[in-house]
Amino acid sequence: MARVILEIDTQLYRLLKSAAETNHLSLEEECCRRLMGAERRSRYLQALLAELRAEDEQRRAKSH
Protein backbone atom coordinates (compact mmCIF):
# COMPACT_ATOMS: atom_id res chain seq x y z
CA MET A 1 0.00 0.00 0.00
CA ALA A 2 1.29 3.44 -0.91
CA ARG A 3 1.96 5.84 1.92
CA VAL A 4 1.59 9.59 1.52
CA ILE A 5 3.57 11.94 3.74
CA LEU A 6 2.95 15.67 3.55
CA GLU A 7 4.86 18.44 5.18
CA ILE A 8 2.36 21.12 6.07
CA ASP A 9 2.59 24.60 7.46
CA THR A 10 1.45 24.33 11.08
CA GLN A 11 -0.13 27.78 11.17
CA LEU A 12 -2.16 27.16 8.01
CA TYR A 13 -3.28 23.76 9.33
CA ARG A 14 -4.48 25.39 12.56
CA LEU A 15 -6.34 28.08 10.61
CA LEU A 16 -8.06 25.44 8.46
CA LYS A 17 -8.95 23.38 11.54
CA SER A 18 -10.34 26.46 13.28
CA ALA A 19 -12.39 27.44 10.22
CA ALA A 20 -13.76 23.90 10.00
CA GLU A 21 -14.84 24.00 13.65
CA THR A 22 -16.38 27.47 13.22
CA ASN A 23 -18.34 26.29 10.18
CA HIS A 24 -19.30 22.99 11.90
CA LEU A 25 -17.50 21.00 9.20
CA SER A 26 -14.86 18.32 9.11
CA LEU A 27 -11.40 19.36 8.00
CA GLU A 28 -11.99 17.57 4.68
CA GLU A 29 -15.30 19.39 4.18
CA GLU A 30 -13.65 22.75 4.90
CA CYS A 31 -10.93 22.01 2.34
CA CYS A 32 -13.56 21.01 -0.24
CA ARG A 33 -15.56 24.15 0.50
CA ARG A 34 -12.51 26.28 -0.12
CA LEU A 35 -11.53 24.38 -3.27
CA MET A 36 -15.02 24.63 -4.77
CA GLY A 37 -15.87 28.12 -3.61
CA ALA A 38 -14.54 31.55 -4.34
CA GLU A 39 -11.41 30.81 -2.31
CA ARG A 40 -8.15 30.86 -4.22
CA ARG A 41 -7.20 27.37 -5.42
CA SER A 42 -4.29 26.06 -3.46
CA ARG A 43 -2.01 23.12 -4.22
CA TYR A 44 -1.54 22.79 -0.48
CA LEU A 45 -5.28 22.33 0.06
CA GLN A 46 -5.51 19.87 -2.80
CA ALA A 47 -2.66 17.80 -1.31
CA LEU A 48 -4.17 17.96 2.17
CA LEU A 49 -7.52 16.85 0.83
CA ALA A 50 -5.89 13.90 -0.94
CA GLU A 51 -4.18 12.91 2.30
CA LEU A 52 -7.41 13.14 4.30
CA ARG A 53 -9.21 10.98 1.74
CA ALA A 54 -6.41 8.39 1.81
CA GLU A 55 -6.56 8.25 5.62
CA ASP A 56 -10.34 7.83 5.51
CA GLU A 57 -10.02 5.06 2.95
CA GLN A 58 -7.46 3.26 5.13
CA ARG A 59 -9.73 3.53 8.18
CA ARG A 60 -12.64 2.08 6.22
CA ALA A 61 -10.51 -0.77 4.89
CA LYS A 62 -9.34 -1.66 8.41
CA SER A 63 -12.87 -1.63 9.83
CA HIS A 64 -14.11 -4.16 7.26
N, C-alpha and C positions, 0 to 999 in steps of 0.2 A: 504494500500500500504506500502510495506517495505521501510524503509529509511536507507540509507547507510551513515555513517559518518566516514571519514578517517582523521587521524592525519598525516600530511605530513611535511617533512623537508622543511622549507621555502627556503633554499638555493638551494636544489635540484630542487624544483618546478620552481624557477626562471631560473635555468640553462636549464631545459627542455623547458620552455616557450621561452627562448632566442634562443635555438637551433631550435625550431619549426619556429620562425620568420625568422631566418637566412636561413632555408631550404624552406621557403614559404609553410609551412605545418600548419595544425591545431595541437593543443596539442595532440589530440587523434592520428592523423596520425604520429606524431613524436614518440609517445610511441609505436605504432605498428611497425614503422620502426626499432626501437631499439630492440623490442621483436623478430622480424623476422630476423633481420640481424645478423651480427657478434658481436653485442654488448652482453655483459654478461646479461643473463636472471636475472631479478630482480623481487622479489615478490612485491616490492613497485610499480614498473611500471605496473605490472599485476593488482594490486589493483586500481591504479589510472585510468587505462584504463577501468576497470569495472565501476568505479564511473562516468567517462565521458560518457560511453554508457548509464548508467541509467539516467543521467541528460538529455541526448539527447532524450531518449525514453519518459521521462516525458514531455519535451517540445513538442514533436510531439503529444502526447496524448492530451495535453491542447489545441493545435491549431486545433484539429479536433472536 
